């Protein structure tokens, strides 16, 4: 597990999440990420997944969350049930890339194992704090099925 979760009483409206996603896209574009980078990329041979994308990140299964660029590496997080395509046990998967084409899937970043997210780690976003530390803001569902805003920090950087 990459991130250690901490309870926070943040009340962040969805407008901030939307603004963050828009800002992330602008950041990537203004820092030289261009479509031309994909022109010389060839598909992997013997791949029999005709409905998967060829050039855009796609998790191995389920939903996607926000990207983050940190210390020269692109990070992508996605909502994920590691036990199958069923609702429940919602966790956050994690993948990294240096070129936005080739991705390496890492260990699960957020696992619903604390009292404030025991029923799932749901939508959220990533950010870099003013001190340079990365953080994840996400919605957890507690034992009483209340949605709780949580703040997570990496435990291994």
PyMOL commands that set and color helices and strands:
alter all, ss='L'
color gray80, all
select helices_A, chain A and resi 14-30+35-38
alter helices_A, ss='H'
color red, helices_A
select strands_A, chain A and resi 3-7+67-70+73-80+91-97+104-110+121-128+134-141+147-154
alter strands_A, ss='S'
color yellow, strands_A
deselect
rebuild
show_as cartoon
